[in-house]
Amino acid sequence: MNVRRYYIPNTIYFITAVTRHRKPIFADETNLDIFRSTLWDVKTIHPFVM
């Protein structure tokens, strides 16, 4: 698989996504915790600021 990364130094990115059937998966606290944990793990590998 060829993954391309879109990168421009000192640029702000806005990322949005929609879940399948627009299901509100983050209304469930467990799913929200998984998302936060994953975000933290990615941030340690690829530092970013939010």
mmJSON file of the N, C-alpha and C atoms, coordinates in Angstrom:
{"data_MODEL":{"atom_site":{
"group_PDB":["ATOM","ATOM","ATOM","ATOM","ATOM","ATOM","ATOM","ATOM","ATOM","ATOM","ATOM","ATOM","ATOM","ATOM","ATOM","ATOM","ATOM","ATOM","ATOM","ATOM","ATOM","ATOM","ATOM","ATOM","ATOM","ATOM","ATOM","ATOM","ATOM","ATOM","ATOM","ATOM","ATOM","ATOM","ATOM","ATOM","ATOM","ATOM","ATOM","ATOM","ATOM","ATOM","ATOM","ATOM","ATOM","ATOM","ATOM","ATOM","ATOM","ATOM","ATOM","ATOM","ATOM","ATOM","ATOM","ATOM","ATOM","ATOM","ATOM","ATOM","ATOM","ATOM","ATOM","ATOM","ATOM","ATOM","ATOM","ATOM","ATOM","ATOM","ATOM","ATOM","ATOM","ATOM","ATOM","ATOM","ATOM","ATOM","ATOM","ATOM","ATOM","ATOM","ATOM","ATOM","ATOM","ATOM","ATOM","ATOM","ATOM","ATOM","ATOM","ATOM","ATOM","ATOM","ATOM","ATOM","ATOM","ATOM","ATOM","ATOM","ATOM","ATOM","ATOM","ATOM","ATOM","ATOM","ATOM","ATOM","ATOM","ATOM","ATOM","ATOM","ATOM","ATOM","ATOM","ATOM","ATOM","ATOM","ATOM","ATOM","ATOM","ATOM","ATOM","ATOM","ATOM","ATOM","ATOM","ATOM","ATOM","ATOM","ATOM","ATOM","ATOM","ATOM","ATOM","ATOM","ATOM","ATOM","ATOM","ATOM","ATOM","ATOM","ATOM","ATOM","ATOM","ATOM","ATOM","ATOM","ATOM","ATOM"],
"id":[1,2,3,4,5,6,7,8,9,10,11,12,13,14,15,16,17,18,19,20,21,22,23,24,25,26,27,28,29,30,31,32,33,34,35,36,37,38,39,40,41,42,43,44,45,46,47,48,49,50,51,52,53,54,55,56,57,58,59,60,61,62,63,64,65,66,67,68,69,70,71,72,73,74,75,76,77,78,79,80,81,82,83,84,85,86,87,88,89,90,91,92,93,94,95,96,97,98,99,100,101,102,103,104,105,106,107,108,109,110,111,112,113,114,115,116,117,118,119,120,121,122,123,124,125,126,127,128,129,130,131,132,133,134,135,136,137,138,139,140,141,142,143,144,145,146,147,148,149,150],
"type_symbol":["N","C","C","N","C","C","N","C","C","N","C","C","N","C","C","N","C","C","N","C","C","N","C","C","N","C","C","N","C","C","N","C","C","N","C","C","N","C","C","N","C","C","N","C","C","N","C","C","N","C","C","N","C","C","N","C","C","N","C","C","N","C","C","N","C","C","N","C","C","N","C","C","N","C","C","N","C","C","N","C","C","N","C","C","N","C","C","N","C","C","N","C","C","N","C","C","N","C","C","N","C","C","N","C","C","N","C","C","N","C","C","N","C","C","N","C","C","N","C","C","N","C","C","N","C","C","N","C","C","N","C","C","N","C","C","N","C","C","N","C","C","N","C","C","N","C","C","N","C","C"],
"label_atom_id":["N","CA","C","N","CA","C","N","CA","C","N","CA","C","N","CA","C","N","CA","C","N","CA","C","N","CA","C","N","CA","C","N","CA","C","N","CA","C","N","CA","C","N","CA","C","N","CA","C","N","CA","C","N","CA","C","N","CA","C","N","CA","C","N","CA","C","N","CA","C","N","CA","C","N","CA","C","N","CA","C","N","CA","C","N","CA","C","N","CA","C","N","CA","C","N","CA","C","N","CA","C","N","CA","C","N","CA","C","N","CA","C","N","CA","C","N","CA","C","N","CA","C","N","CA","C","N","CA","C","N","CA","C","N","CA","C","N","CA","C","N","CA","C","N","CA","C","N","CA","C","N","CA","C","N","CA","C","N","CA","C","N","CA","C","N","CA","C","N","CA","C","N","CA","C"],
"label_alt_id":[null,null,null,null,null,null,null,null,null,null,null,null,null,null,null,null,null,null,null,null,null,null,null,null,null,null,null,null,null,null,null,null,null,null,null,null,null,null,null,null,null,null,null,null,null,null,null,null,null,null,null,null,null,null,null,null,null,null,null,null,null,null,null,null,null,null,null,null,null,null,null,null,null,null,null,null,null,null,null,null,null,null,null,null,null,null,null,null,null,null,null,null,null,null,null,null,null,null,null,null,null,null,null,null,null,null,null,null,null,null,null,null,null,null,null,null,null,null,null,null,null,null,null,null,null,null,null,null,null,null,null,null,null,null,null,null,null,null,null,null,null,null,null,null,null,null,null,null,null,null],
"label_comp_id":["MET","MET","MET","ASN","ASN","ASN","VAL","VAL","VAL","ARG","ARG","ARG","ARG","ARG","ARG","TYR","TYR","TYR","TYR","TYR","TYR","ILE","ILE","ILE","PRO","PRO","PRO","ASN","ASN","ASN","THR","THR","THR","ILE","ILE","ILE","TYR","TYR","TYR","PHE","PHE","PHE","ILE","ILE","ILE","THR","THR","THR","ALA","ALA","ALA","VAL","VAL","VAL","THR","THR","THR","ARG","ARG","ARG","HIS","HIS","HIS","ARG","ARG","ARG","LYS","LYS","LYS","PRO","PRO","PRO","ILE","ILE","ILE","PHE","PHE","PHE","ALA","ALA","ALA","ASP","ASP","ASP","GLU","GLU","GLU","THR","THR","THR","ASN","ASN","ASN","LEU","LEU","LEU","ASP","ASP","ASP","ILE","ILE","ILE","PHE","PHE","PHE","ARG","ARG","ARG","SER","SER","SER","THR","THR","THR","LEU","LEU","LEU","TRP","TRP","TRP","ASP","ASP","ASP","VAL","VAL","VAL","LYS","LYS","LYS","THR","THR","THR","ILE","ILE","ILE","HIS","HIS","HIS","PRO","PRO","PRO","PHE","PHE","PHE","VAL","VAL","VAL","MET","MET","MET"],
"label_asym_id":["A","A","A","A","A","A","A","A","A","A","A","A","A","A","A","A","A","A","A","A","A","A","A","A","A","A","A","A","A","A","A","A","A","A","A","A","A","A","A","A","A","A","A","A","A","A","A","A","A","A","A","A","A","A","A","A","A","A","A","A","A","A","A","A","A","A","A","A","A","A","A","A","A","A","A","A","A","A","A","A","A","A","A","A","A","A","A","A","A","A","A","A","A","A","A","A","A","A","A","A","A","A","A","A","A","A","A","A","A","A","A","A","A","A","A","A","A","A","A","A","A","A","A","A","A","A","A","A","A","A","A","A","A","A","A","A","A","A","A","A","A","A","A","A","A","A","A","A","A","A"],
"label_entity_id":["1","1","1","1","1","1","1","1","1","1","1","1","1","1","1","1","1","1","1","1","1","1","1","1","1","1","1","1","1","1","1","1","1","1","1","1","1","1","1","1","1","1","1","1","1","1","1","1","1","1","1","1","1","1","1","1","1","1","1","1","1","1","1","1","1","1","1","1","1","1","1","1","1","1","1","1","1","1","1","1","1","1","1","1","1","1","1","1","1","1","1","1","1","1","1","1","1","1","1","1","1","1","1","1","1","1","1","1","1","1","1","1","1","1","1","1","1","1","1","1","1","1","1","1","1","1","1","1","1","1","1","1","1","1","1","1","1","1","1","1","1","1","1","1","1","1","1","1","1","1"],
"label_seq_id":[1,1,1,2,2,2,3,3,3,4,4,4,5,5,5,6,6,6,7,7,7,8,8,8,9,9,9,10,10,10,11,11,11,12,12,12,13,13,13,14,14,14,15,15,15,16,16,16,17,17,17,18,18,18,19,19,19,20,20,20,21,21,21,22,22,22,23,23,23,24,24,24,25,25,25,26,26,26,27,27,27,28,28,28,29,29,29,30,30,30,31,31,31,32,32,32,33,33,33,34,34,34,35,35,35,36,36,36,37,37,37,38,38,38,39,39,39,40,40,40,41,41,41,42,42,42,43,43,43,44,44,44,45,45,45,46,46,46,47,47,47,48,48,48,49,49,49,50,50,50],
"pdbx_PDB_ins_code":[null,null,null,null,null,null,null,null,null,null,null,null,null,null,null,null,null,null,null,null,null,null,null,null,null,null,null,null,null,null,null,null,null,null,null,null,null,null,null,null,null,null,null,null,null,null,null,null,null,null,null,null,null,null,null,null,null,null,null,null,null,null,null,null,null,null,null,null,null,null,null,null,null,null,null,null,null,null,null,null,null,null,null,null,null,null,null,null,null,null,null,null,null,null,null,null,null,null,null,null,null,null,null,null,null,null,null,null,null,null,null,null,null,null,null,null,null,null,null,null,null,null,null,null,null,null,null,null,null,null,null,null,null,null,null,null,null,null,null,null,null,null,null,null,null,null,null,null,null,null],
"Cartn_x":[0.845,0.0,0.891,0.584,1.346,0.591,1.106,0.461,1.177,0.417,0.991,0.618,1.569,1.307,1.289,0.24,0.098,0.744,1.809,2.517,3.001,2.643,3.159,3.59,4.868,5.35,4.528,4.337,3.643,2.237,1.534,0.185,-0.811,-1.986,-3.053,-3.905,-4.216,-5.049,-6.37,-7.438,-8.751,-9.142,-9.332,-9.662,-11.039,-11.874,-13.204,-13.518,-14.388,-14.779,-16.223,-16.862,-18.225,-18.226,-18.897,-18.98,-20.023,-19.942,-20.89,-22.308,-23.17,-24.574,-24.701,-23.638,-23.604,-23.917,-23.52,-23.754,-22.905,-23.493,-22.751,-21.889,-20.82,-20.021,-19.335,-19.096,-18.419,-19.381,-20.646,-21.589,-21.338,-20.696,-20.321,-18.947,-18.87,-17.637,-16.471,-16.737,-15.674,-15.037,-15.857,-15.328,-14.539,-15.016,-14.31,-12.939,-12.864,-11.587,-10.618,-11.124,-10.285,-9.757,-10.614,-10.192,-9.107,-9.313,-8.319,-6.993,-7.043,-5.826,-5.081,-5.827,-5.225,-4.6,-5.303,-4.787,-3.482,-3.432,-2.224,-1.071,-1.35,-0.31,0.252,-0.623,-0.177,0.666,0.243,0.962,2.378,2.597,3.95,4.842,4.251,5.014,5.204,4.123,4.129,3.63,4.535,4.11,3.282,2.254,1.404,0.798,0.236,-0.401,-1.871,-2.703,-4.147,-4.585],
"Cartn_y":[-1.175,0.0,1.239,2.18,3.416,4.523,4.913,5.943,7.264,8.281,9.599,10.482,11.281,12.215,13.627,14.333,15.715,16.571,17.279,18.06,19.38,20.45,21.781,22.353,22.729,23.247,24.444,24.486,25.601,25.849,24.781,24.877,24.266,24.824,24.282,23.354,22.177,21.206,21.05,20.921,20.618,19.262,18.312,16.947,16.608,16.076,15.679,14.298,13.592,12.262,11.999,11.106,10.706,9.198,8.749,7.316,6.67,5.368,4.634,4.866,5.21,5.51,6.659,7.463,8.62,8.232,7.042,6.55,7.357,7.866,8.686,7.83,7.255,6.301,6.934,8.242,8.872,9.271,8.959,9.137,8.082,6.992,5.916,6.255,6.406,6.815,5.867,4.575,3.609,3.906,4.174,4.504,5.806,6.761,8.035,7.826,6.985,6.675,6.001,5.1,4.437,5.467,6.372,7.421,8.298,8.729,9.58,8.854,7.598,6.8,6.65,6.388,6.251,7.563,8.647,9.965,10.249,9.923,10.114,9.263,8.009,7.123,7.676,8.148,8.72,9.969,10.777,12.021,11.753,10.657,10.329,9.913,9.338,8.913,10.071,10.822,11.943,13.189,13.895,15.036,16.081,16.547,17.608,18.377,19.536,20.377,20.51,20.439,20.633,21.857],
"Cartn_z":[0.0,0.0,0.0,-0.857,-0.96,-0.221,0.95,1.752,1.521,1.159,0.959,2.139,2.56,3.648,3.088,3.403,2.981,4.058,3.73,4.74,4.167,4.839,4.542,5.884,6.037,7.323,7.817,9.124,9.799,9.267,8.966,8.434,9.419,9.486,10.329,9.471,10.001,9.298,10.028,9.288,9.841,9.285,10.19,9.778,10.325,9.457,9.887,9.305,9.978,9.505,9.927,9.212,9.534,9.734,10.772,11.035,10.13,10.025,9.186,9.702,8.813,9.123,10.134,10.227,11.138,12.582,12.977,14.332,15.318,16.393,17.36,18.301,17.767,18.549,19.754,19.723,20.856,21.968,21.826,22.92,23.994,23.597,24.525,25.107,26.422,27.108,26.827,26.677,26.377,25.025,24.024,22.704,22.733,23.498,23.623,24.274,25.285,25.929,24.953,24.135,23.122,22.131,21.696,20.768,21.38,22.613,23.288,23.448,23.82,23.983,22.656,21.608,20.279,19.827,20.053,19.693,20.435,21.707,22.507,21.96,21.619,21.064,19.754,18.889,17.61,17.859,18.826,19.121,19.62,20.313,20.764,19.597,18.576,17.395,16.412,16.188,15.242,15.999,16.676,17.509,16.741,17.393,16.84,17.991,17.692,18.695,18.331,19.363,19.135,19.892],
"occupancy":[1.0,1.0,1.0,1.0,1.0,1.0,1.0,1.0,1.0,1.0,1.0,1.0,1.0,1.0,1.0,1.0,1.0,1.0,1.0,1.0,1.0,1.0,1.0,1.0,1.0,1.0,1.0,1.0,1.0,1.0,1.0,1.0,1.0,1.0,1.0,1.0,1.0,1.0,1.0,1.0,1.0,1.0,1.0,1.0,1.0,1.0,1.0,1.0,1.0,1.0,1.0,1.0,1.0,1.0,1.0,1.0,1.0,1.0,1.0,1.0,1.0,1.0,1.0,1.0,1.0,1.0,1.0,1.0,1.0,1.0,1.0,1.0,1.0,1.0,1.0,1.0,1.0,1.0,1.0,1.0,1.0,1.0,1.0,1.0,1.0,1.0,1.0,1.0,1.0,1.0,1.0,1.0,1.0,1.0,1.0,1.0,1.0,1.0,1.0,1.0,1.0,1.0,1.0,1.0,1.0,1.0,1.0,1.0,1.0,1.0,1.0,1.0,1.0,1.0,1.0,1.0,1.0,1.0,1.0,1.0,1.0,1.0,1.0,1.0,1.0,1.0,1.0,1.0,1.0,1.0,1.0,1.0,1.0,1.0,1.0,1.0,1.0,1.0,1.0,1.0,1.0,1.0,1.0,1.0,1.0,1.0,1.0,1.0,1.0,1.0],
"B_iso_or_equiv":[0.0,0.0,0.0,0.0,0.0,0.0,0.0,0.0,0.0,0.0,0.0,0.0,0.0,0.0,0.0,0.0,0.0,0.0,0.0,0.0,0.0,0.0,0.0,0.0,0.0,0.0,0.0,0.0,0.0,0.0,0.0,0.0,0.0,0.0,0.0,0.0,0.0,0.0,0.0,0.0,0.0,0.0,0.0,0.0,0.0,0.0,0.0,0.0,0.0,0.0,0.0,0.0,0.0,0.0,0.0,0.0,0.0,0.0,0.0,0.0,0.0,0.0,0.0,0.0,0.0,0.0,0.0,0.0,0.0,0.0,0.0,0.0,0.0,0.0,0.0,0.0,0.0,0.0,0.0,0.0,0.0,0.0,0.0,0.0,0.0,0.0,0.0,0.0,0.0,0.0,0.0,0.0,0.0,0.0,0.0,0.0,0.0,0.0,0.0,0.0,0.0,0.0,0.0,0.0,0.0,0.0,0.0,0.0,0.0,0.0,0.0,0.0,0.0,0.0,0.0,0.0,0.0,0.0,0.0,0.0,0.0,0.0,0.0,0.0,0.0,0.0,0.0,0.0,0.0,0.0,0.0,0.0,0.0,0.0,0.0,0.0,0.0,0.0,0.0,0.0,0.0,0.0,0.0,0.0,0.0,0.0,0.0,0.0,0.0,0.0],
"pdbx_formal_charge":[null,null,null,null,null,null,null,null,null,null,null,null,null,null,null,null,null,null,null,null,null,null,null,null,null,null,null,null,null,null,null,null,null,null,null,null,null,null,null,null,null,null,null,null,null,null,null,null,null,null,null,null,null,null,null,null,null,null,null,null,null,null,null,null,null,null,null,null,null,null,null,null,null,null,null,null,null,null,null,null,null,null,null,null,null,null,null,null,null,null,null,null,null,null,null,null,null,null,null,null,null,null,null,null,null,null,null,null,null,null,null,null,null,null,null,null,null,null,null,null,null,null,null,null,null,null,null,null,null,null,null,null,null,null,null,null,null,null,null,null,null,null,null,null,null,null,null,null,null,null],
"auth_seq_id":[1,1,1,2,2,2,3,3,3,4,4,4,5,5,5,6,6,6,7,7,7,8,8,8,9,9,9,10,10,10,11,11,11,12,12,12,13,13,13,14,14,14,15,15,15,16,16,16,17,17,17,18,18,18,19,19,19,20,20,20,21,21,21,22,22,22,23,23,23,24,24,24,25,25,25,26,26,26,27,27,27,28,28,28,29,29,29,30,30,30,31,31,31,32,32,32,33,33,33,34,34,34,35,35,35,36,36,36,37,37,37,38,38,38,39,39,39,40,40,40,41,41,41,42,42,42,43,43,43,44,44,44,45,45,45,46,46,46,47,47,47,48,48,48,49,49,49,50,50,50],
"auth_comp_id":["MET","MET","MET","ASN","ASN","ASN","VAL","VAL","VAL","ARG","ARG","ARG","ARG","ARG","ARG","TYR","TYR","TYR","TYR","TYR","TYR","ILE","ILE","ILE","PRO","PRO","PRO","ASN","ASN","ASN","THR","THR","THR","ILE","ILE","ILE","TYR","TYR","TYR","PHE","PHE","PHE","ILE","ILE","ILE","THR","THR","THR","ALA","ALA","ALA","VAL","VAL","VAL","THR","THR","THR","ARG","ARG","ARG","HIS","HIS","HIS","ARG","ARG","ARG","LYS","LYS","LYS","PRO","PRO","PRO","ILE","ILE","ILE","PHE","PHE","PHE","ALA","ALA","ALA","ASP","ASP","ASP","GLU","GLU","GLU","THR","THR","THR","ASN","ASN","ASN","LEU","LEU","LEU","ASP","ASP","ASP","ILE","ILE","ILE","PHE","PHE","PHE","ARG","ARG","ARG","SER","SER","SER","THR","THR","THR","LEU","LEU","LEU","TRP","TRP","TRP","ASP","ASP","ASP","VAL","VAL","VAL","LYS","LYS","LYS","THR","THR","THR","ILE","ILE","ILE","HIS","HIS","HIS","PRO","PRO","PRO","PHE","PHE","PHE","VAL","VAL","VAL","MET","MET","MET"],
"auth_asym_id":["A","A","A","A","A","A","A","A","A","A","A","A","A","A","A","A","A","A","A","A","A","A","A","A","A","A","A","A","A","A","A","A","A","A","A","A","A","A","A","A","A","A","A","A","A","A","A","A","A","A","A","A","A","A","A","A","A","A","A","A","A","A","A","A","A","A","A","A","A","A","A","A","A","A","A","A","A","A","A","A","A","A","A","A","A","A","A","A","A","A","A","A","A","A","A","A","A","A","A","A","A","A","A","A","A","A","A","A","A","A","A","A","A","A","A","A","A","A","A","A","A","A","A","A","A","A","A","A","A","A","A","A","A","A","A","A","A","A","A","A","A","A","A","A","A","A","A","A","A","A"],
"auth_atom_id":["N","CA","C","N","CA","C","N","CA","C","N","CA","C","N","CA","C","N","CA","C","N","CA","C","N","CA","C","N","CA","C","N","CA","C","N","CA","C","N","CA","C","N","CA","C","N","CA","C","N","CA","C","N","CA","C","N","CA","C","N","CA","C","N","CA","C","N","CA","C","N","CA","C","N","CA","C","N","CA","C","N","CA","C","N","CA","C","N","CA","C","N","CA","C","N","CA","C","N","CA","C","N","CA","C","N","CA","C","N","CA","C","N","CA","C","N","CA","C","N","CA","C","N","CA","C","N","CA","C","N","CA","C","N","CA","C","N","CA","C","N","CA","C","N","CA","C","N","CA","C","N","CA","C","N","CA","C","N","CA","C","N","CA","C","N","CA","C","N","CA","C","N","CA","C"],
"pdbx_PDB_model_num":[1,1,1,1,1,1,1,1,1,1,1,1,1,1,1,1,1,1,1,1,1,1,1,1,1,1,1,1,1,1,1,1,1,1,1,1,1,1,1,1,1,1,1,1,1,1,1,1,1,1,1,1,1,1,1,1,1,1,1,1,1,1,1,1,1,1,1,1,1,1,1,1,1,1,1,1,1,1,1,1,1,1,1,1,1,1,1,1,1,1,1,1,1,1,1,1,1,1,1,1,1,1,1,1,1,1,1,1,1,1,1,1,1,1,1,1,1,1,1,1,1,1,1,1,1,1,1,1,1,1,1,1,1,1,1,1,1,1,1,1,1,1,1,1,1,1,1,1,1,1]
}}}
